[in-house]
Amino acid sequence: MTIEREVVIHDGTGGPFEGVAVSDGDWEGPHLLGVVSFHGIYDPPDYQVDAITAKILVCHGWDDPLAPPDSLVALGSELTEAGADWQILAFGHAGHGFTDKSANMPERGVVYEAGADRRSWAAMERFLTELFD
């Protein structure tokens, strides 16, 4: 039997990425090497999380009104408690959706930000290189 190893990349569309939900359902087990989240929403899950073995990279806009800085601090605490190997990169002057070139709702804090887009992509590339080398 062949077990594939995978990485989950979440871009903040299609619903929130619960900070420690990587241990739930299809996202658990030794097959999952890593998780990358771009401008997610980091509400804690409503269940107990044990250990998280996947490495995690979170790329987030500091000015995101949907997930303010306090939520990032809480996420870091949750990931630490779960024993995860994690990184959180916060980009100044970036809101929600900073990687989406069509994002143009400044009144809602959803705006494309080229610098944060470029830097977060480079961070993901380094993260993936580390995982697969």
MDTraj code that builds the backbone (N, CA, C; nanometers):
import mdtraj as md
import numpy as np

residues = "MET THR ILE GLU ARG GLU VAL VAL ILE HIS ASP GLY THR GLY GLY PRO PHE GLU GLY VAL ALA VAL SER ASP GLY ASP TRP GLU GLY PRO HIS LEU LEU GLY VAL VAL SER PHE HIS GLY ILE TYR ASP PRO PRO ASP TYR GLN VAL ASP ALA ILE THR ALA LYS ILE LEU VAL CYS HIS GLY TRP ASP ASP PRO LEU ALA PRO PRO ASP SER LEU VAL ALA LEU GLY SER GLU LEU THR GLU ALA GLY ALA ASP TRP GLN ILE LEU ALA PHE GLY HIS ALA GLY HIS GLY PHE THR ASP LYS SER ALA ASN MET PRO GLU ARG GLY VAL VAL TYR GLU ALA GLY ALA ASP ARG ARG SER TRP ALA ALA MET GLU ARG PHE LEU THR GLU LEU PHE ASP".split()
xyz = np.array([
    [0.0844, -0.1172, 0.0000],
    [0.0000, 0.0000, 0.0000],
    [0.0894, 0.1242, 0.0000],
    [0.0545, 0.2230, -0.0803],
    [0.1274, 0.3491, -0.0864],
    [0.0490, 0.4554, -0.0114],
    [0.1147, 0.5232, 0.0805],
    [0.0519, 0.6345, 0.1515],
    [0.1125, 0.7626, 0.0987],
    [0.0298, 0.8462, 0.0385],
    [0.0781, 0.9740, -0.0120],
    [0.0907, 1.0723, 0.1018],
    [0.1906, 1.1592, 0.0919],
    [0.2079, 1.2652, 0.1902],
    [0.1631, 1.3933, 0.1240],
    [0.0917, 1.4755, 0.1981],
    [0.0306, 1.5907, 0.1359],
    [0.0452, 1.7172, 0.2197],
    [0.0163, 1.8275, 0.1525],
    [0.0162, 1.9590, 0.2148],
    [-0.1185, 2.0222, 0.1839],
    [-0.1789, 2.0861, 0.2823],
    [-0.3039, 2.1581, 0.2629],
    [-0.2686, 2.3062, 0.2526],
    [-0.3162, 2.3706, 0.1457],
    [-0.2960, 2.5141, 0.1282],
    [-0.4336, 2.5780, 0.1253],
    [-0.4565, 2.6690, 0.2181],
    [-0.5865, 2.7334, 0.2318],
    [-0.5718, 2.8825, 0.2048],
    [-0.6538, 2.9349, 0.1156],
    [-0.6409, 3.0761, 0.0776],
    [-0.7477, 3.1656, 0.1386],
    [-0.8172, 3.1183, 0.2393],
    [-0.9165, 3.2022, 0.3063],
    [-1.0498, 3.2078, 0.2352],
    [-1.0673, 3.1342, 0.1258],
    [-1.1961, 3.1330, 0.0574],
    [-1.2704, 3.0053, 0.0939],
    [-1.3996, 3.0101, 0.0864],
    [-1.4793, 2.8914, 0.1136],
    [-1.4978, 2.8620, 0.2611],
    [-1.4770, 2.9595, 0.3461],
    [-1.5013, 2.9408, 0.4885],
    [-1.3743, 2.9533, 0.5690],
    [-1.3899, 2.9652, 0.6987],
    [-1.2743, 2.9881, 0.7847],
    [-1.1864, 2.8652, 0.8015],
    [-1.0614, 2.8901, 0.8252],
    [-0.9661, 2.7861, 0.8616],
    [-0.9547, 2.7923, 1.0125],
    [-1.0140, 2.6967, 1.0819],
    [-1.0039, 2.6980, 1.2273],
    [-0.8612, 2.6642, 1.2636],
    [-0.8046, 2.7442, 1.3488],
    [-0.6627, 2.7395, 1.3790],
    [-0.6034, 2.6030, 1.4004],
    [-0.6715, 2.5180, 1.4737],
    [-0.6149, 2.3876, 1.5013],
    [-0.6959, 2.2750, 1.4375],
    [-0.7768, 2.3076, 1.3388],
    [-0.8611, 2.2074, 1.2751],
    [-0.7826, 2.1100, 1.1900],
    [-0.6529, 2.1307, 1.1760],
    [-0.5735, 2.0410, 1.0932],
    [-0.5682, 1.9000, 1.1494],
    [-0.6099, 1.8787, 1.2720],
    [-0.6092, 1.7429, 1.3254],
    [-0.7431, 1.6734, 1.3069],
    [-0.8376, 1.7366, 1.2395],
    [-0.9717, 1.6831, 1.2235],
    [-0.9878, 1.6133, 1.0884],
    [-1.0609, 1.5034, 1.0873],
    [-1.1020, 1.4360, 0.9641],
    [-0.9866, 1.4012, 0.8732],
    [-0.9973, 1.4429, 0.7470],
    [-0.8966, 1.4106, 0.6472],
    [-0.7639, 1.4796, 0.6718],
    [-0.7622, 1.5723, 0.7638],
    [-0.6410, 1.6497, 0.7876],
    [-0.5558, 1.5921, 0.9002],
    [-0.5804, 1.4706, 0.9398],
    [-0.5003, 1.4161, 1.0481],
    [-0.4191, 1.2974, 0.9993],
    [-0.3193, 1.2645, 1.0784],
    [-0.2398, 1.1465, 1.0498],
    [-0.1065, 1.1783, 0.9876],
    [-0.0251, 1.0753, 0.9739],
    [0.1124, 1.0935, 0.9269],
    [0.1239, 1.1340, 0.7798],
    [0.0148, 1.1233, 0.7029],
    [0.0203, 1.1609, 0.5617],
    [0.0302, 1.3121, 0.5431],
    [-0.0107, 1.3890, 0.6428],
    [-0.0127, 1.5343, 0.6291],
    [0.1190, 1.5931, 0.6777],
    [0.1950, 1.6476, 0.5839],
    [0.3242, 1.7083, 0.6172],
    [0.3103, 1.8519, 0.6637],
    [0.2220, 1.9275, 0.5982],
    [0.2153, 2.0690, 0.6303],
    [0.0846, 2.1330, 0.5905],
    [0.0637, 2.2513, 0.6487],
    [-0.0534, 2.3328, 0.6203],
    [-0.0054, 2.4756, 0.5991],
    [-0.0543, 2.5388, 0.4925],
    [-0.0279, 2.6807, 0.4681],
    [-0.1633, 2.7508, 0.4634],
    [-0.1746, 2.8591, 0.5399],
    [-0.2991, 2.9355, 0.5409],
    [-0.2686, 3.0803, 0.5043],
    [-0.3441, 3.1321, 0.4093],
    [-0.3366, 3.2724, 0.3700],
    [-0.4659, 3.3413, 0.4147],
    [-0.4523, 3.4489, 0.4871],
    [-0.5639, 3.5320, 0.5347],
    [-0.6874, 3.4514, 0.5743],
    [-0.6655, 3.3614, 0.6695],
    [-0.7757, 3.2806, 0.7215],
    [-0.8458, 3.3507, 0.8365],
    [-0.9435, 3.2814, 0.8914],
    [-1.0117, 3.3259, 1.0126],
    [-0.9829, 3.2185, 1.1164],
    [-0.9277, 3.2565, 1.2295],
    [-0.8692, 3.1608, 1.3219],
    [-0.9481, 3.1459, 1.4507],
    [-1.0753, 3.1147, 1.4388],
    [-1.1577, 3.0885, 1.5558],
    [-1.1216, 2.9505, 1.6103],
    [-1.1183, 2.9356, 1.7427],
    [-1.0850, 2.8038, 1.7978],
    [-1.1951, 2.7033, 1.7680],
    [-1.1583, 2.5780, 1.7499],
    [-1.2597, 2.4749, 1.7248],
    [-1.3392, 2.4461, 1.8518],
    [-1.4532, 2.3825, 1.8353],
    [-1.5380, 2.3503, 1.9499],
    [-1.5162, 2.2066, 1.9982],
    [-1.3963, 2.1558, 1.9774],
    [-1.3605, 2.0218, 2.0221],
    [-1.2161, 2.0243, 2.0717],
    [-1.1795, 1.9221, 2.1471],
    [-1.0448, 1.9117, 2.2023],
    [-0.9480, 1.8650, 2.0940],
    [-0.8363, 1.9312, 2.0837],
    [-0.7330, 1.8926, 1.9883],
    [-0.6176, 1.8318, 2.0666],
    [-0.5723, 1.7174, 2.0212],
    [-0.4603, 1.6528, 2.0888],
    [-0.3303, 1.7027, 2.0281],
    [-0.2612, 1.6198, 1.9554],
    [-0.1325, 1.6583, 1.8980],
    [-0.1485, 1.6922, 1.7498],
    [-0.0747, 1.7920, 1.7059],
    [-0.0693, 1.8273, 1.5639],
    [0.0717, 1.7975, 1.5171],
    [0.0837, 1.7068, 1.4207],
    [0.2159, 1.6686, 1.3714],
    [0.2570, 1.7447, 1.2462],
    [0.1618, 1.8008, 1.1746],
    [0.1936, 1.8759, 1.0526],
    [0.2611, 2.0080, 1.0890],
    [0.3536, 2.0509, 1.0046],
    [0.4121, 2.1839, 1.0193],
    [0.3127, 2.2847, 0.9626],
    [0.3086, 2.4038, 1.0229],
    [0.2067, 2.5015, 0.9853],
    [0.2701, 2.6364, 0.9567],
    [0.2296, 2.6967, 0.8449],
    [0.2676, 2.8332, 0.8089],
    [0.1393, 2.9132, 0.7922],
    [0.1279, 3.0216, 0.8672],
    [0.0132, 3.1121, 0.8579],
    [0.0645, 3.2459, 0.8057],
    [0.0094, 3.2918, 0.6948],
    [0.0432, 3.4222, 0.6362],
    [-0.0808, 3.5103, 0.6502],
    [-0.0649, 3.6212, 0.7211],
    [-0.1840, 3.6953, 0.7604],
    [-0.1628, 3.8462, 0.7548],
    [-0.2654, 3.9177, 0.7142],
    [-0.2620, 4.0638, 0.7143],
    [-0.2909, 4.1184, 0.8535],
    [-0.1992, 4.1987, 0.9048],
    [-0.2134, 4.2527, 1.0400],
    [-0.3405, 4.3365, 1.0556],
    [-0.3838, 4.4012, 0.9484],
    [-0.5010, 4.4881, 0.9534],
    [-0.6298, 4.4172, 0.9119],
    [-0.6314, 4.2848, 0.9168],
    [-0.7491, 4.2062, 0.8790],
    [-0.8578, 4.2223, 0.9850],
    [-0.9713, 4.2868, 0.9507],
    [-1.0771, 4.3052, 1.0513],
    [-1.1521, 4.1763, 1.0833],
    [-1.1414, 4.0755, 0.9961],
    [-1.2093, 3.9480, 1.0199],
    [-1.1327, 3.8589, 1.1165],
    [-1.0035, 3.8809, 1.1292],
    [-0.9183, 3.8044, 1.2219],
    [-0.8121, 3.9007, 1.2747],
    [-0.8472, 3.9791, 1.3759],
    [-0.7553, 4.0797, 1.4290],
    [-0.6338, 4.0173, 1.4988],
    [-0.5348, 4.0992, 1.5307],
    [-0.4107, 4.0475, 1.5903],
    [-0.4312, 3.9580, 1.7122],
    [-0.5293, 3.9873, 1.7957],
    [-0.5529, 3.9017, 1.9125],
    [-0.5824, 3.7574, 1.8725],
    [-0.6485, 3.7393, 1.7591],
    [-0.6789, 3.6028, 1.7146],
    [-0.5519, 3.5290, 1.6728],
    [-0.4533, 3.6020, 1.6214],
    [-0.3256, 3.5385, 1.5863],
    [-0.2499, 3.4951, 1.7103],
    [-0.2523, 3.5783, 1.8128],
    [-0.1870, 3.5431, 1.9387],
    [-0.2542, 3.4191, 1.9982],
    [-0.3868, 3.4161, 1.9957],
    [-0.4601, 3.2996, 2.0466],
    [-0.4279, 3.1747, 1.9647],
    [-0.4191, 3.1903, 1.8333],
    [-0.3843, 3.0776, 1.7471],
    [-0.2460, 3.0231, 1.7838],
    [-0.1494, 3.1118, 1.8020],
    [-0.0157, 3.0679, 1.8412],
    [-0.0178, 2.9885, 1.9706],
    [-0.0967, 3.0326, 2.0663],
    [-0.1092, 2.9602, 2.1938],
    [-0.1701, 2.8219, 2.1729],
    [-0.2754, 2.8154, 2.0920],
    [-0.3403, 2.6866, 2.0645],
    [-0.2448, 2.5902, 1.9953],
    [-0.1721, 2.6404, 1.8974],
    [-0.0791, 2.5547, 1.8242],
    [0.0346, 2.5070, 1.9139],
    [0.0818, 2.5945, 2.0009],
    [0.1867, 2.5552, 2.0953],
    [0.1354, 2.4462, 2.1889],
    [0.0148, 2.4635, 2.2426],
    [-0.0440, 2.3630, 2.3318],
    [-0.0602, 2.2285, 2.2624],
    [-0.0859, 2.2304, 2.1317],
    [-0.1031, 2.1066, 2.0558],
    [0.0304, 2.0489, 2.0081],
    [0.1406, 2.1150, 2.0437],
    [0.2729, 2.0640, 2.0081],
    [0.3111, 2.0843, 1.8628],
    [0.2445, 2.1737, 1.7948],
    [0.2707, 2.1953, 1.6519],
    [0.4012, 2.2702, 1.6286],
    [0.4610, 2.2447, 1.5144],
    [0.5744, 2.3215, 1.4635],
    [0.5122, 2.4284, 1.3742],
    [0.5073, 2.5542, 1.4217],
    [0.4301, 2.6561, 1.3525],
    [0.5092, 2.7845, 1.3303],
    [0.4636, 2.8579, 1.2296],
    [0.5142, 2.9922, 1.1984],
    [0.3936, 3.0798, 1.1666],
    [0.3940, 3.2017, 1.2184],
    [0.2927, 3.2997, 1.1803],
    [0.3659, 3.4215, 1.1262],
    [0.3354, 3.4580, 1.0024],
    [0.3912, 3.5780, 0.9411],
    [0.2785, 3.6796, 0.9261],
    [0.2957, 3.7940, 0.9885],
    [0.1949, 3.8999, 0.9800],
    [0.2498, 4.0120, 0.8933],
    [0.1680, 4.0600, 0.8011],
    [0.2090, 4.1623, 0.7057],
    [0.1382, 4.2939, 0.7376],
    [0.2177, 4.3958, 0.7678],
    [0.1632, 4.5272, 0.7991],
    [0.0934, 4.5895, 0.6799],
    [-0.0085, 4.6674, 0.7074],
    [-0.0858, 4.7391, 0.6055],
    [-0.1554, 4.6450, 0.5085],
    [-0.1799, 4.5220, 0.5530],
    [-0.2509, 4.4237, 0.4703],
    [-0.3745, 4.3775, 0.5465],
    [-0.4853, 4.3668, 0.4742],
    [-0.6097, 4.3209, 0.5339],
    [-0.6432, 4.1814, 0.4885],
    [-0.7706, 4.1487, 0.4909],
    [-0.8176, 4.0180, 0.4471],
    [-0.8109, 4.0117, 0.2945],
    [-0.7790, 3.8954, 0.2419],
    [-0.7771, 3.8773, 0.0973],
    [-0.6587, 3.9409, 0.0269],
    [-0.5490, 3.9646, 0.0967],
    [-0.4362, 4.0397, 0.0389],
    [-0.3703, 3.9711, -0.0792],
    [-0.3965, 3.8423, -0.1029],
    [-0.3384, 3.7734, -0.2189],
    [-0.4320, 3.7707, -0.3397],
    [-0.5524, 3.8201, -0.3229],
    [-0.6529, 3.8156, -0.4289],
    [-0.6524, 3.9471, -0.5061],
    [-0.6016, 3.9434, -0.6288],
    [-0.5890, 4.0657, -0.7090],
    [-0.7240, 4.1319, -0.7372],
    [-0.8322, 4.0575, -0.7264],
    [-0.9638, 4.1169, -0.7505],
    [-1.0265, 4.1739, -0.6229],
    [-0.9621, 4.1558, -0.5084],
    [-1.0179, 4.2045, -0.3814],
    [-1.0150, 4.3574, -0.3799],
    [-1.1322, 4.4178, -0.3694],
    [-1.1416, 4.5640, -0.3704],
    [-1.2652, 4.6086, -0.2908],
    [-1.2618, 4.5767, -0.1615],
    [-1.3695, 4.6192, -0.0715],
    [-1.3058, 4.6839, 0.0517],
    [-1.2446, 4.7997, 0.0340],
    [-1.1751, 4.8621, 0.1472],
    [-1.2657, 4.8901, 0.2669],
    [-1.3928, 4.9143, 0.2417],
    [-1.4856, 4.9393, 0.3516],
    [-1.5040, 4.8160, 0.4404],
    [-1.4685, 4.6981, 0.3890],
    [-1.4781, 4.5730, 0.4649],
    [-1.3399, 4.5195, 0.5032],
    [-1.2344, 4.5932, 0.4691],
    [-1.0990, 4.5489, 0.5019],
    [-1.0467, 4.4390, 0.4124],
    [-1.1050, 4.4261, 0.2931],
    [-1.0658, 4.3219, 0.1976],
    [-1.0063, 4.3897, 0.0750],
    [-0.8722, 4.3895, 0.0674],
    [-0.8024, 4.4613, -0.0389],
    [-0.6750, 4.3856, -0.0761],
    [-0.6492, 4.3780, -0.2059],
    [-0.5225, 4.3201, -0.2528],
    [-0.4071, 4.4085, -0.2072],
    [-0.2966, 4.3435, -0.1653],
    [-0.1767, 4.4160, -0.1242],
    [-0.0569, 4.3454, -0.1865],
    [0.0006, 4.4057, -0.2908],
    [0.1042, 4.3412, -0.3720],
    [0.2254, 4.2969, -0.2904],
    [0.2733, 4.3811, -0.2003],
    [0.3915, 4.3451, -0.1226],
    [0.3678, 4.2225, -0.0355],
    [0.2541, 4.2194, 0.0331],
    [0.2214, 4.1044, 0.1183],
    [0.1977, 3.9798, 0.0334],
    [0.1369, 3.9964, -0.0830],
    [0.1160, 3.8837, -0.1740],
    [0.2504, 3.8231, -0.2139],
    [0.3409, 3.9061, -0.2578],
    [0.4728, 3.8603, -0.3025],
    [0.5505, 3.7938, -0.1884],
    [0.5529, 3.8579, -0.0728],
    [0.6292, 3.8043, 0.0406],
    [0.5693, 3.6741, 0.0933],
    [0.4369, 3.6659, 0.0983],
    [0.3741, 3.5439, 0.1491],
    [0.3969, 3.4269, 0.0540],
    [0.3957, 3.4542, -0.0764],
    [0.4222, 3.3489, -0.1737],
    [0.5654, 3.2969, -0.1580],
    [0.6602, 3.3879, -0.1399],
    [0.8001, 3.3484, -0.1196],
    [0.8142, 3.2663, 0.0091],
    [0.7421, 3.3053, 0.1144],
    [0.7467, 3.2306, 0.2400],
    [0.6914, 3.0896, 0.2205],
    [0.5836, 3.0773, 0.1432],
    [0.5283, 2.9455, 0.1160],
    [0.6268, 2.8600, 0.0378],
    [0.6924, 2.9187, -0.0606],
    [0.7909, 2.8427, -0.1382],
    [0.9032, 2.7898, -0.0486],
    [0.9539, 2.8745, 0.0435],
    [1.0586, 2.8297, 0.1370],
    [1.0056, 2.7190, 0.2280],
    [0.8835, 2.7354, 0.2763],
    [0.8209, 2.6371, 0.3633],
    [0.8091, 2.5018, 0.2929],
    [0.7614, 2.5022, 0.1685],
    [0.7458, 2.3784, 0.0934],
    [0.8815, 2.3141, 0.0631],
    [0.9800, 2.3971, 0.0322],
    [1.1147, 2.3438, 0.0089],
    [1.1656, 2.2716, 0.1332],
    [1.1449, 2.3321, 0.2500],
    [1.1864, 2.2690, 0.3753],
    [1.1133, 2.1366, 0.3975],
    [0.9849, 2.1332, 0.3677],
    [0.9065, 2.0108, 0.3888],
    [0.9531, 1.8962, 0.3005],
    [0.9846, 1.9272, 0.1751],
    [1.0113, 1.8216, 0.0784],
    [1.1586, 1.7939, 0.0532],
    [1.2461, 1.8663, 0.1180],
    [1.3909, 1.8391, 0.1040],
    [1.4373, 1.7387, 0.2050],
])
top = md.Topology()
chain = top.add_chain()
for i, resn in enumerate(residues, 1):
    res = top.add_residue(resn, chain, resSeq=i)
    for name in ("N", "CA", "C"):
        top.add_atom(name, md.element.get_by_symbol(name[0]), res)
traj = md.Trajectory(xyz[None], top)
